[in-house]
């Protein structure tokens, strides 16, 4: 049923696919309505709200151009068919009406499909949605529209293009077929993501690739060749990088295992047992350094002093014994005290044993130092190789 609805009770919808209204066609429509009136009624639906005069409000579902012209002409009302449509039904009717008129731009079609399907462009750009689920959604929409599922899919893919190319397609300065070919560069998302490019930068990088190729080609075939070449080179480069990364990772794992085994062969404090390998080897280096510091030096100095004193006493006693024997003395020529050669020899033997003990102690201390120095040398060599391989691995990962 068609009624004359006051224009003040009508409101434009927010989901109209048409965003651009051709001035020439609007003037033609204005001329027609002036002379003949509105021949075809618009379609609207009642909203659950009232205006300031408590009058019912209707939303224009189809016929936005006629509604706009009538407002510009200062008309008070417009013939309208009122239908009780749901949000989904209203969107679908708006899309269908515009498609049948065949005057939507490709990007307007794409945005209208995306709005109806609540299409998450970023998720599709990254390939997060399962293909079967996407196909099912598109087929349901295609069954409701005068358009194939393939065409709907191609239109939606245009939303993956940078805005500059979308504008060029709508302005017909770039063939839509070239735009459709360029959308294949979305395949580079996984390649760039696997190669370590930050996710926040991947889309912009792919858009740069799209814009570069769009500026270099003039036909669909050339565009397809360039896109295939781009994708192939990117995948080959990533394959080489993955191969090198695998080799570097293997070397790093080996040196890490060697360093870990060496560190765990030492007595580690309980508080660092669960720490990283870096903290463990730093702790171990500190402990070895402690063992190589002052205490060992002081021990060697003490041994040296004691041995020097004992040697001097032994030499002095030995000299006295030889002197007594040489002159065959029974008493000291200086004080007259009796000479006990047996006592002197016993004292010399005691000093010799003391010197021998000091030499053994020095040897043991030197051996400990030698062991600590060797342990430090081995640890430092392992740590240097570990740090070096870790750096190489980080470079290979692009960190």
DRENNUZA-662131 format. One record per residue (C-alpha): x, y, z; residue number from 1; residue in one letter. Coordinates in nm, 3 decimals, decimal comma. Each point is the difference from the previous one (the first is absolute). Example, Ala and Ser with C-alpha at 12.3 -4.5 7.8 and 13.67 -1.06 7.14 Angstrom:
2
> east;north;up;num;residuo
> 1,230;-0,450;0,780;1;a
> 0,137;0,344;-0,066;2;s
//
This chain:
399
> east;north;up;num;residuo
> 0,000;0,000;0,000;1;x
> 0,136;0,341;-0,104;2;x
> -0,048;0,305;0,222;3;x
> 0,111;0,362;-0,018;4;x
> 0,247;0,039;0,287;5;x
> 0,102;0,350;0,118;6;x
> 0,372;0,054;-0,070;7;x
> 0,051;0,122;0,357;8;x
> -0,090;-0,350;0,119;9;x
> 0,263;-0,168;-0,223;10;x
> 0,365;-0,066;0,076;11;x
> 0,282;-0,125;-0,223;12;x
> 0,145;-0,338;0,088;13;x
> 0,367;-0,046;0,095;14;x
> 0,054;-0,314;-0,207;15;x
> -0,079;0,129;-0,347;16;x
> 0,268;-0,145;-0,233;17;x
> -0,003;0,315;-0,210;18;x
> 0,238;0,257;0,145;19;x
> 0,044;0,213;-0,312;20;x
> -0,292;0,159;-0,183;21;x
> 0,073;0,111;-0,356;22;x
> -0,093;0,367;-0,041;23;x
> -0,116;-0,037;-0,360;24;x
> -0,230;-0,292;0,083;25;x
> -0,134;0,182;0,306;26;x
> -0,090;0,301;-0,221;27;x
> -0,174;-0,229;-0,249;28;x
> -0,203;-0,155;0,281;29;x
> -0,084;0,344;0,137;30;x
> -0,128;0,109;-0,344;31;x
> -0,212;-0,317;-0,027;32;x
> -0,158;0,043;0,346;33;x
> -0,073;0,366;-0,071;34;x
> -0,192;-0,087;-0,315;35;x
> -0,155;-0,339;0,086;36;x
> 0,031;-0,041;0,375;37;x
> 0,137;-0,311;0,169;38;x
> -0,100;-0,284;-0,231;39;x
> 0,144;-0,286;0,207;40;x
> -0,061;0,000;0,375;41;x
> 0,291;-0,032;0,237;42;x
> 0,020;-0,284;0,251;43;x
> 0,024;0,072;0,371;44;x
> -0,046;-0,172;0,334;45;x
> -0,135;0,124;0,331;46;x
> 0,248;0,066;0,281;47;x
> -0,072;-0,044;0,367;48;x
> 0,025;0,372;0,075;49;x
> -0,192;0,326;-0,035;50;x
> 0,104;0,351;-0,100;51;x
> -0,042;0,311;0,217;52;x
> -0,368;0,014;-0,098;53;x
> -0,044;-0,362;0,099;54;x
> -0,048;-0,101;-0,362;55;x
> 0,121;-0,339;-0,124;56;x
> 0,343;-0,005;-0,167;57;x
> 0,075;-0,205;-0,311;58;x
> 0,336;-0,104;-0,146;59;x
> 0,054;0,019;-0,376;60;x
> 0,107;-0,348;-0,113;61;x
> -0,008;0,047;-0,379;62;x
> -0,037;0,323;-0,194;63;x
> 0,252;0,226;0,170;64;x
> 0,056;0,208;-0,315;65;x
> -0,373;0,067;-0,040;66;x
> -0,021;0,094;0,367;67;x
> 0,295;0,242;-0,031;68;x
> -0,142;0,168;-0,312;69;x
> -0,343;0,045;0,160;70;x
> 0,165;0,167;0,301;71;x
> 0,202;0,228;-0,230;72;x
> -0,317;0,096;-0,189;73;x
> -0,174;0,088;0,324;74;x
> -0,275;-0,260;-0,035;75;x
> -0,195;-0,087;0,312;76;x
> -0,056;-0,372;-0,059;77;x
> 0,097;-0,293;-0,217;78;x
> -0,179;-0,322;-0,104;79;x
> 0,140;-0,288;0,201;80;x
> -0,058;-0,368;0,053;81;x
> 0,027;-0,083;0,370;82;x
> 0,138;-0,345;0,079;83;x
> 0,067;-0,148;0,348;84;x
> 0,360;-0,099;-0,071;85;x
> 0,269;-0,126;0,237;86;x
> 0,348;0,155;-0,014;87;x
> 0,127;-0,291;-0,211;88;x
> -0,297;0,013;-0,238;89;x
> 0,034;0,377;-0,040;90;x
> 0,371;-0,026;-0,084;91;x
> -0,063;-0,278;-0,250;92;x
> -0,279;0,191;-0,172;93;x
> 0,219;0,311;-0,023;94;x
> 0,283;-0,201;-0,156;95;x
> -0,230;-0,179;-0,245;96;x
> -0,171;0,320;-0,113;97;x
> 0,333;0,169;-0,072;98;x
> 0,146;-0,306;-0,176;99;x
> -0,302;-0,021;-0,229;100;x
> 0,055;0,361;-0,102;101;x
> 0,363;-0,096;-0,082;102;x
> 0,138;0,338;0,096;103;x
> 0,194;-0,082;0,316;104;x
> 0,378;0,027;-0,016;105;x
> 0,198;-0,319;0,070;106;x
> 0,112;0,133;0,339;107;x
> -0,356;0,097;0,095;108;x
> -0,107;-0,354;-0,081;109;x
> 0,289;-0,138;0,205;110;x
> -0,082;0,214;0,304;111;x
> -0,368;-0,085;-0,017;112;x
> 0,080;-0,375;-0,003;113;x
> 0,245;0,045;0,287;114;x
> -0,256;0,193;0,204;115;x
> -0,268;-0,262;-0,058;116;x
> 0,235;-0,290;0,090;117;x
> 0,165;0,193;0,287;118;x
> 0,324;-0,075;-0,179;119;x
> 0,320;0,034;0,204;120;x
> 0,239;0,118;-0,270;121;x
> 0,313;-0,037;0,215;122;x
> -0,079;-0,362;0,095;123;x
> -0,049;-0,085;-0,367;124;x
> 0,314;0,189;-0,099;125;x
> 0,198;-0,215;0,242;126;x
> -0,176;-0,319;-0,115;127;x
> -0,140;-0,079;0,344;128;x
> -0,343;-0,111;-0,121;129;x
> -0,042;-0,361;-0,129;130;x
> -0,062;-0,011;-0,376;131;x
> -0,303;-0,227;0,036;132;x
> -0,170;0,239;0,242;133;x
> 0,064;0,294;-0,235;134;x
> -0,136;-0,189;-0,302;135;x
> -0,315;-0,096;0,191;136;x
> -0,068;0,363;0,098;137;x
> 0,058;0,127;-0,353;138;x
> -0,222;-0,267;-0,154;139;x
> -0,288;0,093;0,232;140;x
> 0,034;0,366;-0,106;141;x
> 0,034;-0,091;-0,368;142;x
> -0,326;-0,196;0,019;143;x
> -0,174;0,321;0,108;144;x
> 0,158;0,234;-0,257;145;x
> 0,020;0,025;-0,379;146;x
> 0,374;-0,065;0,020;147;x
> 0,222;-0,310;0,010;148;x
> 0,195;-0,110;0,305;149;x
> 0,326;0,048;-0,192;150;x
> -0,084;0,360;-0,083;151;x
> -0,099;0,073;0,360;152;x
> 0,329;-0,155;0,118;153;x
> 0,200;0,207;-0,249;154;x
> -0,177;0,319;0,112;155;x
> 0,069;-0,070;0,366;156;x
> 0,366;-0,066;-0,077;157;x
> 0,024;0,354;-0,142;158;x
> -0,030;0,125;0,359;159;x
> 0,350;-0,139;0,058;160;x
> 0,144;0,257;-0,240;161;x
> 0,146;0,329;0,126;162;x
> -0,237;0,295;-0,016;163;x
> 0,192;0,159;-0,288;164;x
> -0,069;-0,301;-0,223;165;x
> -0,363;-0,026;0,116;166;x
> -0,053;0,361;-0,108;167;x
> 0,169;-0,069;-0,336;168;x
> -0,235;-0,294;-0,061;169;x
> -0,309;0,204;0,083;170;x
> 0,124;0,283;-0,223;171;x
> 0,073;-0,257;-0,274;172;x
> 0,363;0,111;-0,031;173;x
> 0,105;-0,355;0,092;174;x
> -0,183;-0,303;-0,146;175;x
> -0,182;-0,202;0,262;176;x
> 0,159;-0,317;-0,142;177;x
> 0,346;0,131;0,093;178;x
> -0,128;0,082;0,347;179;x
> -0,132;-0,355;0,039;180;x
> 0,340;-0,140;-0,101;181;x
> 0,179;0,224;0,250;182;x
> -0,208;-0,139;0,288;183;x
> 0,194;-0,327;-0,037;184;x
> 0,293;0,171;0,166;185;x
> -0,180;-0,075;0,328;186;x
> 0,185;-0,331;-0,024;187;x
> 0,309;0,192;0,110;188;x
> -0,150;0,044;0,348;189;x
> 0,119;-0,343;0,116;190;x
> 0,337;0,041;-0,176;191;x
> 0,069;0,336;0,165;192;x
> -0,136;-0,119;0,335;193;x
> 0,223;-0,310;-0,005;194;x
> 0,299;0,211;-0,099;195;x
> -0,031;0,210;0,316;196;x
> -0,162;0,317;-0,134;197;x
> -0,205;0,152;0,288;198;x
> -0,370;-0,072;-0,051;199;x
> -0,085;0,369;0,033;200;x
> 0,218;0,072;-0,307;201;x
> -0,094;-0,289;-0,230;202;x
> -0,317;0,144;-0,150;203;x
> 0,167;0,333;-0,079;204;x
> 0,290;-0,188;-0,164;205;x
> -0,239;-0,203;-0,219;206;x
> -0,192;0,317;-0,091;207;x
> 0,330;0,154;-0,113;208;x
> 0,059;-0,305;-0,223;209;x
> -0,352;0,035;-0,143;210;x
> 0,044;0,370;-0,073;211;x
> 0,341;-0,059;-0,161;212;x
> -0,131;-0,266;-0,238;213;x
> -0,318;0,201;-0,075;214;x
> 0,221;0,286;-0,116;215;x
> 0,207;-0,227;-0,226;216;x
> -0,262;-0,201;-0,193;217;x
> -0,272;0,078;-0,250;218;x
> -0,161;-0,337;-0,062;219;x
> -0,138;-0,288;0,202;220;x
> 0,247;-0,251;-0,149;221;x
> 0,304;0,211;0,084;222;x
> -0,137;0,063;0,347;223;x
> -0,050;-0,375;0,053;224;x
> 0,359;-0,072;-0,110;225;x
> 0,140;0,266;0,233;226;x
> -0,209;-0,119;0,294;227;x
> 0,104;-0,363;-0,056;228;x
> 0,363;0,112;-0,024;229;x
> -0,029;0,197;0,323;230;x
> -0,156;-0,288;0,190;231;x
> 0,249;-0,256;-0,138;232;x
> 0,304;0,213;0,088;233;x
> -0,132;0,068;0,349;234;x
> -0,062;-0,369;0,064;235;x
> 0,342;-0,102;-0,137;236;x
> 0,168;0,263;0,217;237;x
> -0,190;-0,123;0,303;238;x
> 0,094;-0,360;-0,081;239;x
> 0,370;0,092;-0,011;240;x
> -0,035;0,191;0,323;241;x
> -0,176;-0,293;0,170;242;x
> 0,276;-0,237;-0,118;243;x
> 0,272;0,228;0,139;244;x
> -0,199;0,052;0,319;245;x
> -0,030;-0,376;0,047;246;x
> 0,377;-0,041;-0,037;247;x
> 0,074;0,287;0,239;248;x
> -0,255;-0,131;0,250;249;x
> 0,164;-0,343;-0,003;250;x
> 0,343;0,148;0,072;251;x
> -0,142;0,215;0,278;252;x
> -0,179;-0,296;0,159;253;x
> 0,324;-0,201;0,003;254;x
> 0,208;0,267;0,169;255;x
> -0,281;0,069;0,246;256;x
> -0,009;-0,371;0,089;257;x
> 0,379;-0,004;0,051;258;x
> -0,009;0,312;0,216;259;x
> -0,296;-0,129;0,201;260;x
> 0,171;-0,335;0,060;261;x
> 0,320;0,171;0,115;262;x
> -0,185;0,237;0,232;263;x
> -0,210;-0,280;0,150;264;x
> 0,314;-0,208;0,060;265;x
> 0,099;0,260;0,262;266;x
> -0,152;0,045;0,342;267;x
> -0,273;0,259;-0,048;268;x
> -0,176;0,187;0,279;269;x
> -0,362;-0,100;0,055;270;x
> -0,122;0,356;-0,055;271;x
> 0,117;0,001;-0,364;272;x
> -0,090;-0,360;-0,088;273;x
> -0,304;0,113;-0,202;274;x
> 0,152;0,319;-0,145;275;x
> 0,090;0,055;-0,365;276;x
> 0,324;-0,140;-0,139;277;x
> 0,132;0,359;-0,020;278;x
> -0,049;0,059;0,373;279;x
> 0,149;-0,340;0,080;280;x
> 0,324;0,052;-0,191;281;x
> 0,041;0,354;0,138;282;x
> -0,038;-0,141;0,350;283;x
> 0,255;-0,274;-0,074;284;x
> 0,250;0,249;-0,144;285;x
> -0,032;0,207;0,316;286;x
> 0,067;-0,304;0,220;287;x
> 0,311;-0,099;-0,197;288;x
> 0,131;0,355;0,019;289;x
> -0,045;-0,007;0,377;290;x
> 0,212;-0,315;0,019;291;x
> 0,274;0,159;-0,208;292;x
> 0,022;0,316;0,210;293;x
> 0,189;0,100;0,318;294;x
> -0,032;-0,312;0,221;295;x
> 0,212;-0,209;-0,237;296;x
> 0,258;0,275;-0,039;297;x
> 0,025;0,041;0,376;298;x
> 0,046;-0,375;0,045;299;x
> 0,286;-0,010;-0,249;300;x
> 0,164;0,302;0,165;301;x
> -0,025;-0,161;0,344;302;x
> 0,152;-0,326;-0,129;303;x
> 0,284;0,191;-0,163;304;x
> 0,083;0,191;0,319;305;x
> -0,008;-0,312;0,218;306;x
> 0,214;-0,195;-0,244;307;x
> 0,252;0,284;-0,022;308;x
> 0,032;0,011;0,380;309;x
> 0,025;-0,378;0,033;310;x
> 0,263;-0,017;-0,275;311;x
> 0,207;0,273;0,165;312;x
> -0,010;-0,184;0,336;313;x
> 0,088;-0,333;-0,162;314;x
> 0,293;0,158;-0,185;315;x
> 0,125;0,159;0,320;316;x
> -0,021;-0,328;0,196;317;x
> 0,172;-0,188;-0,284;318;x
> 0,281;0,255;-0,010;319;x
> 0,055;-0,043;0,376;320;x
> 0,010;-0,379;-0,032;321;x
> 0,258;0,019;-0,279;322;x
> 0,205;0,253;0,200;323;x
> 0,005;-0,223;0,310;324;x
> 0,091;-0,309;-0,200;325;x
> 0,274;0,178;-0,194;326;x
> 0,172;0,130;0,314;327;x
> -0,089;-0,304;0,212;328;x
> -0,140;0,219;0,278;329;x
> -0,158;-0,130;0,321;330;x
> -0,124;0,339;0,116;331;x
> -0,091;0,341;-0,141;332;x
> 0,309;0,222;-0,032;333;x
> -0,207;0,308;0,088;334;x
> -0,200;-0,106;0,307;335;x
> 0,163;-0,328;0,101;336;x
> -0,329;-0,193;-0,011;337;x
> 0,016;-0,362;-0,105;338;x
> -0,077;-0,087;-0,364;339;x
> -0,277;-0,261;-0,064;340;x
> 0,031;-0,103;-0,366;341;x
> -0,290;-0,244;0,031;342;x
> -0,231;0,278;0,118;343;x
> 0,113;0,227;-0,282;344;x
> -0,062;-0,272;-0,261;345;x
> -0,345;-0,071;0,146;346;x
> -0,091;0,367;-0,032;347;x
> 0,123;0,009;-0,358;348;x
> -0,217;-0,304;-0,083;349;x
> -0,307;0,168;0,160;350;x
> 0,055;0,313;-0,208;351;x
> 0,041;-0,209;-0,316;352;x
> -0,336;-0,171;0,071;353;x
> -0,160;0,338;0,059;354;x
> 0,135;0,126;-0,333;355;x
> -0,122;-0,314;-0,173;356;x
> -0,351;0,050;0,147;357;x
> -0,003;0,362;-0,111;358;x
> 0,100;-0,106;-0,351;359;x
> -0,291;-0,251;-0,008;360;x
> -0,241;0,265;0,121;361;x
> 0,123;0,240;-0,266;362;x
> -0,040;-0,266;-0,264;363;x
> -0,358;-0,076;0,107;364;x
> -0,089;0,369;0,007;365;x
> 0,154;0,047;-0,344;366;x
> -0,194;-0,299;-0,132;367;x
> -0,325;0,145;0,131;368;x
> 0,077;0,331;-0,167;369;x
> 0,086;-0,181;-0,319;370;x
> -0,330;-0,186;0,011;371;x
> -0,195;0,323;0,066;372;x
> 0,180;0,179;-0,281;373;x
> -0,071;-0,288;-0,240;374;x
> -0,365;-0,003;0,107;375;x
> -0,028;0,374;-0,057;376;x
> 0,167;-0,030;-0,340;377;x
> -0,241;-0,276;-0,109;378;x
> -0,304;0,188;0,132;379;x
> 0,106;0,323;-0,172;380;x
> 0,053;-0,184;-0,330;381;x
> -0,347;-0,161;0,021;382;x
> -0,163;0,331;0,096;383;x
> 0,169;0,185;-0,288;384;x
> -0,121;-0,260;-0,249;385;x
> -0,348;0,000;0,156;386;x
> -0,031;0,380;-0,015;387;x
> 0,134;0,006;-0,355;388;x
> -0,244;-0,267;-0,124;389;x
> -0,286;0,170;0,183;390;x
> 0,080;0,325;-0,180;391;x
> 0,013;-0,180;-0,336;392;x
> -0,336;-0,166;0,078;393;x
> -0,160;0,333;0,089;394;x
> 0,126;0,150;-0,327;395;x
> -0,138;-0,296;-0,194;396;x
> -0,337;0,053;0,168;397;x
> 0,014;0,370;-0,072;398;x
> -0,009;0,090;0,368;399;x
//
